[in-house]
Amino acid sequence: MVNDLRVHMVIIMYMAGCITILIYNAVAIWRKNRVNRLMLRNKDRWVKTILKKFDQNFDKNRERRAIFGRRGSDVRVYSRLKRVEELIAFSAALNSIKDEDGGELYGRYMGMLSQHGVFQRLAVVYKKRRNEERAYFAYFISQHPININELLISLVEDSNIYCRVNVLKALCSIGDMHGVEAILQFFDDRRIFVHHMLLAEDLYSFAGDKEALALRLWRNHSIWGGNIVLGVISFITMFSDRFKEAFLPVLQNQLLAAEVRIGVIHYYSKFFFQPAQPVLIQYLAQTDNYHIAIESAAALRMYPGKATTQALVAALNSEDWHVRHSAASSLVALGEYMAGIGCNVESKDCEAVGMMQYALAQSEARVLAQSEAGALAAQTKDMIVSDIAV
């Protein structure tokens, strides 16, 4: 009897839990749909408000009303935008208008808002808000660039990662080199950590001259922390081959952080620079940091020659599996498979021979997969063309 009662209690509790979850999901879906409807309604209201102001040619009074409303400074656009929900809807409305007319109306309206200091006042307001709202305001500026870089930098104080990254994005979208340099200096002074790949991706979105930005940022490499320097190196690696000589002393300096030197190794694995080859070979042979050896082995596939082949064959005897694999993969890529096999067959090193065979099998599998993908794409294209013809 007691056992039956316990079973029934467990069943009842399980059913109650299921019903609770269903109710919670239903409420969550309802609230999400309600928020979406309200956002869409607010967006449409903003679109109508903006378009209505441009129905006729502006005179000065109309222009002022377009910015501040019919009752003057008491009803200003920025007063509505102090609510983040309105800012989200306003952003969607601006995007809609920009898509509709190609940006002319959008540019005129944003120019007027900026001229009357709306965004400057909003920056002061959002600086006092929670991290999430500050982060969204910075994101808004990154999507609708307005040159308020000093105010943007002030948003970073006591902020979270989202706000920091969005402020950097906003400064890059504005295309202000001084602002970007200043925010990175701010990060370094406050020991604020932002992952180097996030830094690189945001810097790559810079709206101005990327080459000039890279040169300006690189001037600080000796005073900035390793993570920011690595972000700058990763950014430069994305597009520029003009830093081959500038990066060589960094590669040669074994006192620098391993991560920074690995970043430079990645650069030389993309942009060939013969003077880097001896340093890469030297790093391949060292055992202090296997990560550097692994990346050096991978980079050396860009540097064919007897010295490279000999160094990679020797690396097949490394104590680290990943170093051996990287060296074997580079030998296969260089077409030196037989050199790797021959030397190790003579020395009866079965482990190295097995690694070479494994790397060759991987390479053949990749080639086969690429050819199959290409054939499938061609077949799909032919089917689409035949369907259109029919």
C-alpha positions in Angstrom: 0.0 0.0 0.0 2.8 2.4 1.0 4.7 1.6 -2.2 1.6 2.2 -4.4 1.1 5.5 -2.7 4.7 6.5 -3.4 4.4 5.5 -7.0 1.3 7.6 -7.4 3.0 10.6 -5.7 5.9 10.3 -8.1 3.5 10.2 -11.1 1.6 13.2 -9.8 4.8 15.2 -9.2 6.1 14.2 -12.7 2.8 15.3 -14.3 2.8 18.5 -12.3 6.3 19.2 -13.5 5.3 18.6 -17.1 2.3 20.9 -16.8 4.5 23.6 -15.2 7.0 23.4 -18.1 4.1 23.6 -20.6 2.7 26.7 -18.9 6.1 28.3 -18.7 6.8 27.7 -22.4 3.3 29.0 -23.4 3.8 32.2 -21.3 7.3 32.6 -22.8 6.1 32.2 -26.3 3.2 34.6 -25.7 5.5 37.2 -24.2 8.0 36.9 -27.1 5.2 37.3 -29.7 3.8 40.3 -27.8 7.2 41.9 -27.6 7.8 41.3 -31.3 4.4 42.8 -32.2 5.1 45.8 -30.1 8.5 46.3 -31.6 7.0 46.0 -35.1 4.3 48.4 -34.2 6.9 50.9 -32.8 9.1 50.4 -35.9 6.1 51.2 -38.2 5.3 54.3 -36.1 8.9 55.5 -36.4 8.9 55.0 -40.1 5.6 56.9 -40.5 6.9 59.7 -38.3 10.2 60.1 -40.2 8.6 59.9 -43.7 5.9 62.3 -42.8 8.5 65.0 -42.0 9.9 64.6 -45.5 6.7 64.8 -47.4 7.4 68.4 -48.3 10.5 70.5 -48.7 11.9 71.6 -45.4 12.0 75.1 -44.1 13.8 75.8 -40.8 10.6 75.4 -38.7 9.7 72.1 -40.3 13.2 70.8 -39.8 13.1 71.7 -36.1 9.8 70.0 -35.7 11.2 66.9 -37.5 13.8 66.7 -34.8 12.0 67.9 -31.7 8.3 67.4 -32.3 5.5 69.9 -32.6 5.8 71.2 -29.1 9.5 72.2 -29.4 12.1 71.1 -26.9 9.5 69.6 -24.5 8.9 66.6 -26.9 12.3 65.7 -28.4 13.2 62.6 -30.3 15.9 61.7 -27.8 13.4 61.7 -25.0 11.7 58.7 -26.6 15.0 57.1 -27.5 16.1 57.1 -23.8 14.1 53.8 -23.6 16.1 51.0 -25.1 12.9 49.4 -26.5 12.3 52.6 -28.6 16.0 52.7 -29.6 15.7 49.1 -31.0 12.5 50.0 -32.9 14.1 53.2 -34.1 17.1 51.3 -35.4 14.8 48.9 -37.3 13.0 51.9 -38.8 16.2 53.5 -40.0 17.3 50.3 -41.6 13.9 50.0 -43.4 14.1 53.5 -44.7 17.7 53.1 -45.8 16.8 49.9 -47.7 13.8 51.6 -49.4 15.4 54.8 -50.8 19.1 53.8 -51.0 20.2 55.9 -48.1 19.5 59.5 -49.2 16.6 60.1 -46.8 18.4 58.1 -44.1 21.5 60.3 -44.4 19.6 63.5 -44.2 17.6 62.5 -41.1 20.7 61.1 -39.3 22.6 64.3 -40.2 19.9 66.5 -38.6 19.8 64.4 -35.5 23.5 64.6 -35.1 23.5 68.3 -35.8 21.1 68.9 -33.0 23.1 66.8 -30.6 20.5 64.0 -30.1 23.1 61.2 -30.0 25.5 63.1 -27.8 22.8 63.6 -25.2 21.8 59.9 -25.5 25.3 58.8 -24.9 25.4 60.8 -21.6 22.0 59.1 -20.6 23.1 55.6 -21.6 26.4 55.9 -19.8 24.5 55.7 -16.5 22.5 52.7 -17.6 23.0 49.0 -17.0 25.7 47.1 -19.0 23.1 45.6 -21.3 21.6 49.0 -22.3 25.0 50.6 -22.7 26.1 47.7 -24.9 23.1 48.1 -27.1 23.6 51.9 -27.5 27.2 51.2 -28.6 25.9 48.5 -31.0 23.3 51.1 -32.3 26.1 53.5 -33.1 28.1 50.8 -34.8 25.1 50.2 -37.1 24.4 53.9 -37.6 27.8 55.6 -37.4 27.9 59.0 -35.6 31.1 60.6 -34.7 30.9 60.7 -30.9 34.0 58.8 -30.1 35.0 60.4 -26.8 31.5 59.7 -25.4 31.6 56.2 -26.7 34.9 55.5 -24.9 33.3 56.7 -21.7 30.8 53.9 -22.0 33.5 51.3 -21.4 34.0 52.2 -17.7 32.9 49.3 -15.5 31.3 47.5 -18.5 31.1 43.9 -19.6 32.6 42.3 -22.7 29.6 43.0 -24.9 29.7 46.7 -24.2 33.5 46.8 -24.8 33.3 45.0 -28.1 30.3 47.1 -29.3 32.2 50.3 -28.5 35.1 49.1 -30.5 32.8 48.2 -33.4 31.2 51.6 -33.3 34.5 53.4 -33.4 35.6 51.2 -36.3 32.3 51.8 -38.2 32.9 55.6 -37.8 36.4 55.1 -39.3 38.2 57.2 -36.8 41.8 56.0 -36.3 42.4 58.1 -33.3 39.3 56.7 -31.6 40.3 53.1 -32.3 43.8 53.7 -31.0 42.4 55.5 -27.9 40.0 52.6 -27.0 42.8 50.0 -27.4 45.0 52.2 -25.2 42.1 52.4 -22.7 41.9 48.6 -22.7 45.6 48.3 -22.1 45.7 50.9 -19.3 42.8 49.3 -17.5 44.0 45.7 -18.2 40.7 45.0 -19.9 40.7 41.7 -21.6 39.1 41.2 -25.0 40.0 38.1 -27.0 42.5 38.8 -29.8 40.3 37.3 -32.5 37.4 39.6 -31.5 39.8 42.5 -31.7 41.0 41.4 -35.1 37.5 41.0 -36.5 36.4 44.3 -35.3 39.5 46.1 -36.5 39.0 44.5 -39.9 35.6 46.2 -40.1 37.3 49.6 -40.0 35.5 51.9 -42.4 38.6 53.9 -43.3 42.1 53.1 -44.6 43.0 49.7 -43.0 46.6 50.0 -44.0 47.0 53.4 -42.3 45.2 52.0 -39.2 47.6 49.0 -39.1 50.7 51.2 -39.3 49.3 53.5 -36.6 48.4 50.7 -34.2 51.7 48.8 -34.8 53.6 51.8 -33.5 52.3 50.8 -30.0 53.4 47.2 -30.2 56.3 47.7 -27.8 54.1 49.3 -25.0 50.9 47.4 -25.3 50.1 44.1 -23.6 50.5 40.8 -25.5 46.8 40.1 -26.1 46.2 43.5 -27.8 49.4 43.2 -29.9 48.3 39.7 -30.9 44.9 41.2 -32.0 46.7 43.8 -34.1 48.9 41.1 -35.7 45.9 38.9 -36.4 44.2 42.0 -38.0 47.2 42.7 -40.2 47.4 39.0 -41.2 43.9 39.3 -42.7 44.9 41.6 -45.5 48.4 43.1 -45.6 51.8 41.8 -46.8 53.6 45.1 -46.0 54.7 44.0 -42.5 57.2 41.2 -43.5 60.3 43.1 -42.4 58.5 44.8 -39.4 57.5 41.4 -37.9 60.8 39.7 -38.3 62.4 41.1 -35.1 59.3 40.0 -33.2 59.6 36.5 -34.6 63.3 36.4 -33.6 62.8 37.8 -30.0 62.5 34.7 -27.9 61.7 36.8 -24.8 58.3 37.8 -26.2 55.2 35.8 -25.2 54.8 32.6 -27.2 51.3 33.7 -28.3 52.7 36.8 -30.0 55.4 34.8 -31.8 52.8 32.3 -32.9 50.7 35.1 -34.3 53.7 36.2 -36.4 54.3 32.6 -37.5 50.7 32.6 -38.8 51.5 35.8 -40.7 54.6 34.2 -42.4 52.5 31.1 -43.2 50.3 33.3 -45.3 52.9 35.8 -46.7 56.1 34.2 -47.9 59.3 35.9 -46.6 62.5 34.0 -47.1 64.4 35.6 -44.1 61.8 34.0 -41.8 62.7 30.5 -42.9 65.8 30.0 -40.7 63.9 31.2 -37.6 61.0 28.8 -38.4 63.4 25.9 -38.7 65.0 26.9 -35.4 61.6 27.0 -33.7 60.7 23.6 -35.2 63.7 22.0 -33.4 63.1 23.5 -30.0 61.3 21.6 -27.2 60.5 24.4 -24.8 57.1 25.2 -26.3 55.6 22.5 -28.6 52.8 24.9 -29.8 55.5 27.1 -31.5 57.0 24.0 -33.0 53.6 22.8 -34.3 52.9 26.1 -35.9 56.4 26.4 -37.4 56.1 23.0 -39.0 52.8 24.0 -40.5 54.2 27.3 -41.8 57.3 25.7 -43.4 55.1 24.2 -46.2 55.3 27.7 -47.6 59.1 27.5 -47.8 60.2 24.6 -50.0 63.9 23.6 -50.2 66.4 21.1 -48.9 66.8 22.8 -45.5 63.0 22.8 -44.9 62.7 19.1 -45.9 65.6 18.1 -43.6 64.1 20.0 -40.7 60.6 18.5 -41.2 62.0 14.9 -41.6 64.0 15.4 -38.3 60.7 16.7 -36.6 59.1 13.3 -37.4 61.1 12.1 -34.4 59.7 14.7 -32.0 58.4 13.5 -28.7 55.1 15.4 -29.3 52.5 13.7 -31.5 51.2 17.0 -32.8 54.6 18.2 -33.9 55.1 14.9 -35.8 51.7 15.2 -37.4 52.3 18.8 -38.5 55.7 18.0 -39.9 54.3 15.0 -41.8 51.4 17.1 -43.2 53.8 19.7 -44.4 56.1 17.1 -46.1 53.0 15.7 -47.9 52.0 19.2 -49.0 55.5 19.9 -50.3 55.5 16.7 -52.3 58.3 15.3 -50.1 56.4 12.2 -49.0 59.1 9.8 -50.1 61.8 11.8 -48.3 59.9 11.4 -45.1 59.2 7.7 -45.7 62.7 6.8 -47.0 64.7 8.3 -44.2 62.6 6.6 -41.5 62.5 3.2 -43.2 66.3 3.2 -43.2 66.3 4.2 -39.5 63.6 1.6 -38.8 61.4 4.3 -37.2 58.0 2.7 -37.6 56.2 5.4 -35.7 57.5 8.1 -38.1 56.6 6.0 -41.1 53.1 5.4 -39.7 52.7 9.2 -39.2 53.7 9.8 -42.8 51.2 7.3 -44.1 48.5 8.8 -41.9 49.2 12.3 -43.2 49.1 11.0 -46.8 45.8 9.3 -46.2 44.3 12.5 -44.7 45.5 14.5 -47.7 44.0 12.0 -50.1 40.7 12.0 -48.2 40.5 15.8 -48.3 41.2 15.8 -52.1 38.5 13.2 -52.6 36.0 15.1 -50.5 36.7 18.3 -52.4 36.3 16.5 -55.8 33.0 14.9 -54.6 31.7 18.3 -53.4 32.7 19.9 -56.7 31.0 17.1 -58.6 27.8 17.4 -56.5 27.8 21.2 -57.0 28.2 20.8 -60.7 25.4 18.2 -60.8 23.1 20.5 -58.8 23.8 23.4 -61.1 23.0 21.2 -64.1 19.7 20.1 -62.5 18.8 23.7 -61.8 19.6 24.8 -65.4 17.6 21.9 -66.8 14.6 22.7 -64.6 14.7 26.4 -65.7 14.9 25.3 -69.3 11.9 23.0 -68.9 
